[in-house]
């Protein structure tokens, strides 16, 4: 039971986050102003670093996966995976970016269509539509999932390969030794907890805003902060109750329901919408993505002073980085028994395929209706970003039922993300136990709700974007050292394996030499007798 007692990481993280909540409630206007100033400073001086680091993580993951390290199993040699492949992918996708895909699936392509990236086309034109799909795939492509893969791989490796605690700090033991058990390790884990809470609170806020937009469309309710706080309260009751259930029966079955509903919705929109346009737009966008991925990865605007990169690309990378300790640790928790190569391909490759199909179907349908039928989806997004999805669905048959289905889907995605986060935060603050105590899960679930509520009060979508970028910066620096530590651990294991093989070969050679020597002695003795 001693392992379940709260310690420095729990109390310090809780104190910092409650201080944040208190400041946001007591002084909302100054709080928002200082946050904006901090955001401007960070993006102006360090925006380039977000771009380089995220691109570097992608190259790192691919390099490790397809090197000699790729065959190493995240567990004992020959150990079988804990979950089936499809269930594993469903849990990754639901806990990873389910809410974000639903929120931005129509909103981002339409936003870029109205105001093209970097002023590289005229808004409302076919060229703008093509750029819109290209950048949507880029922002939800390989870079985003590489952030999760770095943390997930490091945690899964030390947890299941070396049987250590499931903590972020344990990934650094090979670099800083036993200091991970002291203040250095506590600081690393506190940073992971704070970053996780802010990242998940951002997603909770996005989900609540989207649910509010759906209720406006389906039930003609009002749209505003008061309604969003009420929705947040209702959703929080559900996911806090779900968090009391074991991982296998809580997150697993809700994520399976997510995938079934998302799949049904995706297939319906694909065939009920402009199918030929969707497939053509997807093919073109994939080609544009791969043809321009390097330029998009490292582009900034020093000559014009435009803030488009900060508002979109850097926000997405920062959001992914702030989510990395949560999603990475959760993916690590469910990835026991998989090889490094299988892990990287599954975490980076498969979700990107699903994201591509999602954006092509929903974003492509919205662009078709806007380009060829003047349906007004763009105006809906201009008025309220979260309303774009429901405006597009209203143009399809059975729109009233589609709206209800989407509301259920968003709610389940929010519950899955928040529920998964309570497990991970409980692990971080309970010395890495795989099944943290219920009181810990309830505590962190409540804290997530409070932080999301403060962000909604402080400025809605803008506040959510701001805190994501700010919270991600220190953990991004930590992830750089984490990648180095993981590479060093893999290199040491390979050297030990090669040394072990060399010793075995030497022993075998000695045995053979002894056998041949004895055989020669026997033959010589037989000759002497003859």
C-alpha positions in Angstrom: 0.0 0.0 0.0 2.9 2.3 0.5 3.4 2.7 -3.2 -0.1 4.2 -3.4 0.5 7.0 -0.9 0.7 10.4 -2.5 4.2 12.0 -2.5 6.1 15.0 -3.7 4.9 14.6 -7.3 1.3 14.4 -6.4 1.2 17.3 -3.9 3.4 19.7 -5.9 1.6 19.1 -9.2 -1.8 19.5 -7.5 -0.7 22.8 -5.8 0.6 24.2 -9.1 -2.5 23.4 -11.0 -4.9 24.6 -8.2 -2.9 27.9 -8.2 -3.5 28.2 -11.9 -7.2 27.5 -11.4 -7.4 30.1 -8.6 -5.6 32.8 -10.6 -7.9 32.2 -13.6 -11.1 32.4 -11.5 -9.9 35.4 -9.4 -8.4 37.5 -12.1 -9.7 36.3 -15.5 -8.8 39.5 -17.5 -5.2 39.9 -16.2 -4.7 36.1 -16.5 -5.7 36.2 -20.2 -3.5 39.3 -20.9 -0.4 37.7 -19.3 -1.0 34.5 -21.1 -1.2 36.3 -24.4 2.1 38.1 -23.7 3.8 34.9 -22.8 2.5 33.3 -26.0 3.8 36.2 -28.1 7.2 35.9 -26.5 7.4 32.1 -26.9 6.3 32.0 -30.6 8.4 35.0 -31.6 11.7 33.7 -30.1 11.2 29.9 -30.2 8.7 29.2 -32.9 11.5 27.8 -35.1 12.4 25.3 -32.3 8.9 23.7 -32.4 9.3 23.1 -36.1 12.8 21.6 -35.9 12.1 19.4 -32.9 8.9 17.9 -34.2 10.5 17.1 -37.6 13.5 15.6 -35.8 11.2 13.4 -33.7 9.7 12.0 -36.9 13.1 11.2 -38.3 14.2 9.7 -35.0 11.2 7.3 -34.8 11.6 6.2 -38.4 15.3 5.7 -37.9 14.9 3.6 -34.8 12.1 1.5 -36.3 13.9 0.5 -39.4 17.3 0.1 -37.9 18.6 -3.0 -36.1 16.7 -1.9 -33.0 13.4 -2.5 -34.7 13.2 -6.1 -33.8 13.5 -5.5 -30.0 10.3 -6.4 -28.2 8.7 -4.2 -25.7 8.6 -7.0 -23.1 10.3 -10.3 -22.7 11.6 -12.0 -25.9 8.7 -13.9 -27.5 6.1 -12.3 -25.3 2.7 -11.9 -27.0 0.8 -8.5 -27.2 -1.7 -7.8 -24.4 -4.4 -6.6 -26.8 -5.5 -7.6 -30.3 -4.2 -5.4 -33.1 -7.6 -3.8 -33.9 -8.4 -3.1 -30.3 -4.9 -1.7 -29.8 -5.4 0.7 -32.8 -8.8 1.7 -31.6 -7.5 2.6 -28.1 -4.6 4.6 -29.7 -6.9 6.5 -32.0 -9.6 7.2 -29.5 -7.2 8.4 -26.8 -5.0 10.2 -29.3 -6.9 12.6 -31.6 -10.5 11.5 -31.8 -12.0 14.8 -30.4 -9.6 16.9 -32.5 -10.5 15.1 -35.8 -14.2 15.6 -35.2 -13.7 19.3 -34.2 -11.3 20.2 -37.1 -12.4 17.7 -39.8 -14.5 20.4 -41.5 -13.4 23.5 -39.7 -9.7 23.4 -40.7 -10.1 22.8 -44.5 -12.8 25.5 -44.6 -10.7 27.9 -42.6 -7.8 27.5 -45.0 -10.2 27.7 -48.0 -11.4 31.1 -46.8 -7.9 32.4 -45.7 -5.3 30.3 -47.5 -2.0 29.4 -45.7 0.7 32.1 -46.0 -1.4 34.1 -48.5 -0.3 31.6 -51.2 -3.6 31.7 -53.0 -6.7 33.8 -53.3 -9.4 32.8 -50.8 -12.5 31.0 -52.0 -10.8 29.6 -55.2 -10.0 26.0 -56.3 -6.3 26.7 -55.6 -7.2 27.6 -52.0 -9.3 24.4 -51.7 -6.3 22.3 -52.8 -4.0 24.1 -50.3 -6.6 23.6 -47.6 -6.6 19.8 -48.0 -2.8 19.7 -48.3 -2.2 21.5 -45.0 -5.0 19.7 -43.2 -3.3 16.4 -44.0 0.1 17.9 -43.0 -1.2 19.1 -39.6 -2.8 15.7 -38.8 -0.1 13.6 -40.4 3.1 11.9 -39.4 4.6 14.8 -37.4 1.8 14.9 -34.9 1.9 11.2 -34.1 5.7 11.2 -33.9 5.5 13.2 -30.7 3.4 10.5 -29.1 5.6 7.8 -30.4 8.8 9.2 -28.8 7.3 9.3 -25.3 5.4 6.0 -25.7 8.4 4.1 -27.0 10.6 5.4 -24.2 8.1 4.5 -21.5 7.2 1.1 -22.9 10.8 0.2 -23.3 11.8 0.9 -19.7 8.5 -0.5 -18.3 8.2 -3.8 -20.1 11.8 -4.5 -21.3 13.5 -3.6 -18.1 10.6 -4.0 -15.6 10.8 -0.5 -14.2 8.0 1.8 -13.1 5.9 3.4 -15.7 7.2 7.0 -15.1 8.6 9.6 -17.5 11.6 9.9 -15.2 12.5 6.2 -15.6 13.4 6.9 -19.2 16.3 9.0 -17.9 17.8 6.4 -15.5 20.4 5.3 -18.0 21.5 9.0 -18.3 21.3 10.5 -14.8 21.3 7.3 -12.7 19.8 7.2 -9.3 19.0 10.9 -9.4 15.7 9.9 -11.0 14.7 8.8 -7.5 15.3 12.3 -6.1 14.5 15.9 -6.9 15.6 15.6 -10.6 13.1 12.7 -11.2 10.4 14.4 -9.2 10.8 17.5 -11.3 10.5 15.5 -14.5 7.3 13.8 -13.4 5.8 17.1 -12.1 6.4 18.6 -15.5 4.8 15.6 -17.2 1.7 15.9 -15.0 1.3 19.6 -15.6 1.8 19.3 -19.3 -0.7 16.4 -19.5 -3.4 18.3 -17.6 -3.1 21.3 -19.8 -3.1 19.2 -23.0 -6.1 17.2 -22.0 -7.9 20.3 -20.7 -7.5 21.8 -24.2 -9.2 18.7 -25.7 -11.9 18.7 -23.1 -12.6 22.4 -24.0 -12.6 21.7 -27.7 -15.0 18.8 -27.2 -17.4 20.9 -25.0 -17.4 23.7 -27.6 -18.2 21.2 -30.3 -21.0 19.6 -28.3 -22.4 23.1 -27.7 -22.5 23.7 -31.4 -24.2 20.4 -32.0 -26.9 21.2 -29.5 -27.4 24.5 -31.2 -28.0 22.6 -34.5 -30.0 19.7 -33.1 -31.9 21.2 -30.2 -31.7 25.0 -31.0 -30.1 25.8 -27.7 -28.0 28.8 -27.0 -24.2 29.0 -27.6 -22.0 30.5 -24.9 -19.7 30.0 -22.0 -22.5 29.4 -19.5 -23.9 26.5 -21.7 -20.4 25.1 -22.2 -19.7 25.0 -18.5 -22.9 23.1 -17.9 -22.0 20.6 -20.6 -18.5 20.3 -19.1 -20.1 19.5 -15.7 -22.4 16.8 -17.2 -19.6 15.1 -19.2 -17.3 15.2 -16.2 -19.8 13.2 -14.1 -19.9 10.5 -16.7 -16.1 10.2 -17.2 -15.4 10.3 -13.5 -17.7 7.4 -13.0 -16.1 5.6 -15.9 -12.6 6.2 -14.4 -13.5 4.1 -11.5 -13.8 1.0 -13.7 -10.7 -1.0 -14.7 -8.9 0.0 -17.8 -9.8 -3.2 -19.6 -13.6 -2.7 -19.1 -13.6 1.1 -19.0 -11.5 2.7 -21.7 -11.4 -0.4 -23.8 -15.1 -0.8 -24.4 -15.8 2.9 -24.8 -13.0 3.2 -27.3 -14.4 0.2 -29.2 -17.8 2.0 -29.3 -16.0 5.1 -30.5 -14.4 3.3 -33.4 -17.7 1.6 -34.4 -19.6 4.9 -34.4 -16.8 6.8 -36.1 -16.6 4.1 -38.8 -20.3 4.1 -39.4 -20.4 7.9 -39.7 -17.3 7.9 -42.0 -18.7 5.3 -44.3 -22.1 7.0 -44.5 -20.7 10.5 -45.3 -18.3 8.9 -47.9 -21.1 7.3 -49.8 -23.9 9.8 -49.2 -21.6 12.7 -50.0 -19.7 13.5 -53.2 -17.8 10.2 -53.3 -15.9 10.8 -56.6 -14.9 14.2 -55.5 -13.7 12.8 -52.1 -11.5 10.2 -53.6 -10.0 12.6 -56.2 -9.4 15.2 -53.5 -7.8 12.7 -51.2 -5.5 11.4 -54.0 -4.4 14.9 -54.8 -3.9 15.9 -51.2 -1.7 12.9 -50.5 0.4 13.7 -53.5 0.7 17.4 -52.5 1.5 16.4 -48.9 4.4 14.1 -49.8 5.7 16.5 -52.5 5.8 19.5 -50.1 6.3 18.0 -46.7 9.8 19.3 -46.2 8.9 22.8 -47.1 5.8 22.8 -44.9 7.8 21.3 -42.0 10.3 24.2 -41.8 8.5 27.2 -43.2 8.3 30.5 -41.2 7.4 34.1 -42.2 10.4 36.4 -41.3 9.9 38.5 -44.5 6.2 39.3 -44.0 5.6 39.1 -40.3 2.5 37.0 -40.9 1.4 35.0 -37.8 -0.2 32.1 -39.8 2.5 29.5 -38.8 2.1 30.4 -35.1 -1.7 30.2 -35.3 -1.8 26.9 -37.1 1.4 24.7 -37.4 3.1 25.7 -34.2 -0.3 25.4 -32.3 -0.7 21.9 -33.6 2.8 20.8 -32.8 2.6 22.3 -29.4 -0.8 20.7 -28.7 0.7 17.4 -29.7 3.7 18.0 -27.5 1.5 18.9 -24.5 -0.4 15.7 -25.1 2.7 13.6 -25.5 3.2 12.6 -21.9 -0.5 11.5 -21.6 -1.0 9.8 -25.0 2.6 8.4 -25.0 2.2 6.9 -21.6 -1.2 5.5 -22.4 0.0 4.0 -25.6 2.9 2.5 -23.7 0.5 1.0 -21.2 -1.4 -0.9 -23.9 1.6 -1.9 -26.1 3.3 -4.6 -24.1 4.6 -7.4 -26.3 4.9 -5.4 -29.5 8.2 -4.9 -31.3 9.7 -1.4 -31.7 9.1 -1.6 -35.5 5.5 -2.7 -35.0 5.0 0.0 -32.4 6.2 2.9 -34.6 4.4 1.7 -37.7 1.2 1.2 -35.7 1.4 4.5 -33.8 2.5 6.7 -36.6 1.3 5.0 -39.7 -2.1 3.6 -39.1 -3.7 6.6 -37.4 -2.4 8.8 -40.2 -4.2 6.7 -42.8 -7.4 7.0 -40.8 -6.9 10.8 -40.4 -6.3 11.2 -44.1 -9.5 9.4 -45.0 -11.4 11.4 -42.4 -10.3 14.8 -43.6 -10.8 13.8 -47.3 -14.4 12.7 -46.5 -15.6 15.5 -44.2 -13.4 18.3 -45.4 -13.7 17.2 -49.0 -17.5 17.1 -48.8 -17.6 20.6 -47.2 -15.3 22.0 -50.0 -17.4 20.4 -52.7 -20.7 21.9 -51.3 -19.0 25.2 -51.0 -17.3 25.2 -54.4 -20.1 23.9 -56.5 -23.3 24.5 -54.6 -22.5 27.6 -52.6 -23.9 25.9 -49.5 -22.7 28.4 -47.0 -20.5 26.1 -44.9 -17.6 28.6 -45.1 -19.8 31.3 -43.6 -20.8 29.0 -40.8 -17.1 28.3 -40.0 -16.4 32.1 -40.2 -19.2 32.8 -37.7 -18.3 29.9 -35.3 -15.4 27.5 -36.0 -17.1 24.5 -34.3 -20.3 24.9 -36.3 -18.8 23.8 -39.6 -19.3 20.1 -39.1 -23.0 20.4 -38.4 -23.5 22.8 -41.3 -22.0 20.3 -43.7 -24.0 17.4 -42.2 -27.2 19.4 -42.7 -26.7 19.0 -46.5 -26.8 15.2 -46.3 -29.8 12.9 -46.1 -30.9 12.1 -42.6 -29.1 15.1 -41.2 -31.2 15.2 -38.0 -30.1 11.7 -37.1 -26.5 12.4 -38.2 -26.4 15.4 -35.8 -27.4 13.2 -32.9 -24.9 10.5 -33.8 -22.1 13.0 -34.0 -23.1 14.4 -30.6 -22.8 10.9 -29.1 -19.5 10.3 -30.9 -18.0 13.6 -29.6 -19.2 12.8 -26.1 -17.7 9.3 -26.2 -14.4 10.7 -27.5 -14.3 13.3 -24.7 -15.0 10.6 -22.1 -12.3 8.3 -23.5 -9.7 11.0 -23.6 -10.4 12.3 -20.1 -10.8 8.7 -18.7 -7.5 7.6 -20.2 -5.8 10.7 -18.8 -7.0 9.9 -15.3 -5.2 6.6 -15.5 -2.0 8.1 -16.8 -2.0 10.9 -14.3 -2.7 8.4 -11.5 0.3 6.4 -12.8 2.6 9.5 -12.8 1.6 10.4 -9.2 1.5 6.8 -7.7 5.1 5.8 -8.5 4.2 4.3 -11.9 1.7 1.5 -10.8 -0.2 0.2 -13.8 -3.6 0.4 -11.9 -3.6 3.6 -9.9 -5.9 3.9 -6.9 -9.4 5.3 -7.4 -9.0 8.3 -5.3 -6.0 9.4 -7.4 -8.1 9.0 -10.7 -11.0 10.9 -9.2 -8.6 13.7 -8.1 -7.0 14.2 -11.4 -10.3 13.9 -13.3 -11.6 16.7 -11.2 -8.5 18.8 -11.7 -8.8 18.4 -15.5 -12.4 19.6 -15.4 -11.4 22.7 -13.3 -8.6 23.6 -15.7 -10.8 23.2 -18.7 -13.5 25.4 -17.0 -10.9 28.1 -16.3 -9.8 28.1 -19.9 -13.3 28.3 -21.2 -13.9 31.3 -18.9 -10.7 33.0 -20.0 -11.4 33.1 -23.7 -12.7 29.9 -25.2 -10.8 28.6 -28.2 -8.1 31.3 -28.1 -7.2 30.5 -24.4 -7.1 26.7 -25.2 -4.6 27.3 -28.0 -2.5 29.7 -25.9 -2.1 27.3 -23.0 -1.2 24.4 -25.3 1.7 26.2 -26.8 3.0 27.5 -23.4 2.6 24.2 -21.6 4.4 22.3 -24.4 7.6 24.3 -24.4 9.4 22.9 -21.3 8.2 19.3 -22.0 9.5 19.6 -25.6 13.0 20.3 -24.2 12.6 17.3 -21.9 11.6 15.1 -24.8 14.9 15.9 -26.6 16.8 14.5 -23.7 14.4 11.6 -23.5 15.1 10.6 -27.1 18.8 10.8 -26.5 18.5 8.6 -23.4 16.4 6.0 -25.3 18.9 5.8 -28.1 21.7 5.3 -25.5 19.7 2.5 -23.8 19.0 0.8 -27.2 22.7 1.1 -28.1 23.8 -0.4 -24.7 21.3 -3.3 -25.1 22.6 -4.0 -28.6 26.2 -4.0 -27.4 25.4 -6.3 -24.5 23.5 -8.6 -26.9 26.5 -8.6 -29.3 28.9 -9.3 -26.4 26.7 -12.1 -25.2 26.6 -13.6 -28.7 30.4 -13.3 -29.0 30.8 -15.1 -25.6 28.5 -17.8 -26.7 30.3 -18.2 -30.0 33.6 -18.4 -28.2 32.2 -21.1 -25.8 30.9 -23.0 -28.7 34.2 -22.8 -30.5 36.0 -24.0 -27.4 33.7 -27.0 -27.1 34.2 -27.8 -30.7 38.0 -27.5 -30.4 37.9 -29.7 -27.3 35.8 -32.3 -29.1 38.1 -32.3 -32.1 41.1 -32.5 -29.8 39.7 -35.5 -28.0 38.7 -37.1 -31.3 42.2 -36.7 -32.6 43.6 -38.2 -29.3 41.3 -41.2 -29.7 42.3 -41.7 -33.3 46.0 -41.5 -32.4 45.5 -44.1 -29.6 43.8 -46.4 -32.0 46.7 -46.1 -34.5 49.2 -46.9 -31.8 47.3 -50.0 -30.8 47.2 -51.2 -34.4 
